[in-house]
Structure formats: C-alpha cells, structure tokens
Amino acid sequence: MIHTNENPPAVGADGLDDAFPGGNCVYTYAPKPEVSQEEYNLAPTTYERQELPSFFELVTENATAPMRLAAAYLDVCARLAAVHDYDGFCSAGEKFLDAGREFAELLKLLKKPSIVSHEAADQLERKARQIHERAELFELEAGKMRTAASS
C-alpha cells in the first residue's frame, strides 16, 4: 500500500508514523570511485604463470604432519616406558599407530596410479592441517608430562 499525505499510515508498534515523511522517498546513489588513467595503467593486465607442484611434492608436503605426529608419539612412548606408565604407554602407542596408518595411506597414493584433482589435493591439505594441529596439541601434552615427570 502506498502512503500519501491524504492516506496516512496507522502508528505501528514501534511508534513510527511514517518512514517517508510526505510520502516521498529520497535517495541518492553512492558516488563511483574515481580512477585516474595513471592508476589504470599501473594495474596488472597479465599474471605470471605459476608452476603447480607435482603430485609427489603434494604428497610429501602432506606427509610431514603425520611423520611429525608419529615421531612425537614415539618419543612419548619411550619416555612413558622409562617411567613404567603402562596406561600412558598403551594410549601413546595407539596414537603412534594411527599416525603411522595415516602416513601409510599417503604412501599408497604414491604407489598406485591415480588421477590427480584439485579436490583431492584440497582434501589432503585439510587432513594435513588437522594432523598438524593434533601434533602440536600432543607436543604440548608431552611437554606437560615431561615437566611433571622431572619434578
């Protein structure tokens, strides 16, 4: 419904009589940004071609996180064995095996021929980020255990 001065709207629950006084809506467009010819000429028109990493490079980059994680768990296993912590040793050993399995999955990618896609590479990167975060958290836990064991 169009509101004019002859047909004023009823006062709403918010107490506003009319959003557009006099029934007119006045608006202006935002001004366009001015771009000088010099700035336009400095803008890149072509982009350098970047070389994509090889499949082997992608796999090895993603394998570093599970390798670090496995190494951290292996170190913790050795330290827990030295202090005769059975439950901690078993738990760290299981996590070491899980990290080893993740590394083994990446090795399988290198052994069988497959079609490489950006989607598969993105999945590998996401998985590597998750593993890297878990490795850092575990390294923090290991540091806490070391300080507790040394005191």
Backbone torsions as a table, in degrees:
resi	resn	phi	psi	omega
1	MET	NA	133.5	179.5
2	ILE	-91.6	130.7	-178.9
3	HIS	-100.1	131.8	174.8
4	THR	-126.1	180.0	178.4
5	ASN	-66.4	-28.4	179.4
6	GLU	-74.5	-28.4	-177.1
7	ASN	-125.6	74.6	-177.4
8	PRO	-69.8	147.0	178.6
9	PRO	-75.2	157.8	175.8
10	ALA	-73.0	152.6	178.5
11	VAL	-69.8	128.0	-178.1
12	GLY	-83.1	-179.0	-179.4
13	ALA	-64.6	-27.3	-179.0
14	ASP	-84.0	-3.6	176.1
15	GLY	84.6	7.3	179.5
16	LEU	-88.5	129.2	179.3
17	ASP	-76.8	-50.2	-176.2
18	ASP	-152.3	129.0	-180.0
19	ALA	-71.5	-27.4	-179.7
20	PHE	-122.4	97.8	-178.7
21	PRO	-60.3	136.1	180.0
22	GLY	78.2	3.3	178.2
23	GLY	78.1	5.8	-178.5
24	ASN	-108.4	141.3	175.6
25	CYS	-109.0	115.7	-179.6
26	VAL	-106.3	126.6	179.2
27	TYR	-143.0	156.5	177.4
28	THR	-131.1	152.3	176.8
29	TYR	-83.0	148.4	175.4
30	ALA	-68.0	140.1	-179.1
31	PRO	-67.4	145.5	177.3
32	LYS	-73.5	141.1	178.2
33	PRO	-67.8	138.4	179.3
34	GLU	-84.4	128.0	177.5
35	VAL	-119.3	120.5	-179.8
36	SER	-75.4	160.4	179.1
37	GLN	-62.2	-34.0	179.4
38	GLU	-64.6	-44.7	178.2
39	GLU	-64.3	-37.6	179.5
40	TYR	-65.1	-40.1	-179.9
41	ASN	-69.2	-29.3	-179.6
42	LEU	-78.6	-16.1	-179.2
43	ALA	-66.7	139.7	-179.1
44	PRO	-68.8	135.4	178.8
45	THR	-102.6	-27.6	176.0
46	THR	-129.0	152.0	-179.0
47	TYR	-113.9	145.9	179.6
48	GLU	-68.4	141.9	178.5
49	ARG	-78.3	126.5	-179.8
50	GLN	-102.9	138.7	-179.2
51	GLU	-80.6	130.9	178.9
52	LEU	-77.8	145.7	178.4
53	PRO	-69.0	154.0	178.5
54	SER	-73.7	165.6	179.0
55	PHE	-61.5	-41.0	178.9
56	PHE	-60.5	-43.1	179.5
57	GLU	-63.5	-40.5	178.1
58	LEU	-63.1	-44.4	-178.5
59	VAL	-66.0	-44.1	-178.7
60	THR	-67.8	-34.4	175.7
61	GLU	-62.9	-41.6	-179.8
62	ASN	-76.6	-18.3	179.8
63	ALA	-82.4	-16.5	-178.2
64	THR	-64.2	-37.1	-179.2
65	ALA	-64.8	-50.2	178.2
66	PRO	-65.4	-30.1	177.0
67	MET	-65.9	-44.3	178.0
68	ARG	-62.5	-42.5	-179.7
69	LEU	-62.8	-45.3	178.7
70	ALA	-62.7	-40.9	179.0
71	ALA	-64.3	-39.8	179.0
72	ALA	-64.4	-44.7	179.6
73	TYR	-66.4	-35.7	177.7
74	LEU	-63.6	-41.0	177.6
75	ASP	-64.2	-42.5	179.6
76	VAL	-65.6	-39.2	177.7
77	CYS	-58.7	-44.7	-179.7
78	ALA	-63.0	-42.0	-179.6
79	ARG	-68.9	-38.5	179.1
80	LEU	-69.9	-33.4	176.8
81	ALA	-65.9	-35.4	-179.9
82	ALA	-66.9	-31.3	179.8
83	VAL	-99.0	8.1	175.6
84	HIS	59.8	41.8	176.6
85	ASP	-94.3	95.8	-174.3
86	TYR	-63.7	-51.8	-176.6
87	ASP	-63.6	-44.5	179.1
88	GLY	-63.5	-40.0	179.2
89	PHE	-62.5	-44.4	179.9
90	CYS	-64.6	-42.9	179.5
91	SER	-63.8	-46.1	179.5
92	ALA	-66.9	-35.0	177.8
93	GLY	-64.3	-39.9	177.0
94	GLU	-64.8	-40.6	178.6
95	LYS	-68.0	-35.0	175.2
96	PHE	-62.1	-43.5	179.1
97	LEU	-65.3	-38.9	177.5
98	ASP	-61.5	-44.0	178.5
99	ALA	-64.2	-38.4	177.0
100	GLY	-64.2	-37.4	177.8
101	ARG	-65.6	-40.2	177.8
102	GLU	-63.3	-40.0	177.0
103	PHE	-65.2	-39.0	180.0
104	ALA	-64.6	-36.9	177.3
105	GLU	-61.8	-39.6	178.2
106	LEU	-67.5	-36.4	176.7
107	LEU	-65.0	-34.6	177.9
108	LYS	-61.5	-34.9	178.8
109	LEU	-61.0	-34.8	-179.8
110	LEU	-76.4	-26.5	-175.1
111	LYS	-83.0	-28.2	-178.8
112	LYS	-109.8	140.6	178.5
113	PRO	-70.2	136.3	179.4
114	SER	-149.0	164.0	177.4
115	ILE	-87.7	129.0	-178.2
116	VAL	-92.2	131.7	176.5
117	SER	-130.7	161.6	177.5
118	HIS	-64.8	-33.5	179.8
119	GLU	-64.2	-43.4	178.4
120	ALA	-64.8	-38.8	178.2
121	ALA	-65.7	-40.0	177.9
122	ASP	-63.5	-39.8	178.1
123	GLN	-63.7	-40.8	177.3
124	LEU	-62.5	-41.8	179.9
125	GLU	-65.0	-42.0	178.0
126	ARG	-62.2	-43.3	-180.0
127	LYS	-63.9	-40.3	179.8
128	ALA	-65.4	-40.4	178.2
129	ARG	-62.0	-42.1	179.1
130	GLN	-63.4	-43.4	-179.7
131	ILE	-65.7	-41.1	179.8
132	HIS	-61.8	-42.5	178.3
133	GLU	-64.2	-41.4	178.5
134	ARG	-65.0	-37.8	179.9
135	ALA	-64.3	-41.8	179.1
136	GLU	-64.6	-41.5	177.7
137	LEU	-63.3	-40.0	-179.7
138	PHE	-68.8	-36.3	176.8
139	GLU	-63.8	-36.3	175.4
140	LEU	-64.6	-43.4	177.8
141	GLU	-62.7	-40.9	179.4
142	ALA	-63.1	-39.5	177.3
143	GLY	-62.5	-40.1	177.5
144	LYS	-64.0	-40.5	179.2
145	MET	-65.2	-38.6	-179.5
146	ARG	-64.9	-42.3	179.4
147	THR	-66.9	-37.0	179.2
148	ALA	-68.9	-37.5	-178.7
149	ALA	-73.4	-31.1	-178.4
150	SER	-81.1	-18.6	-179.5
151	SER	-93.0	NA	NA
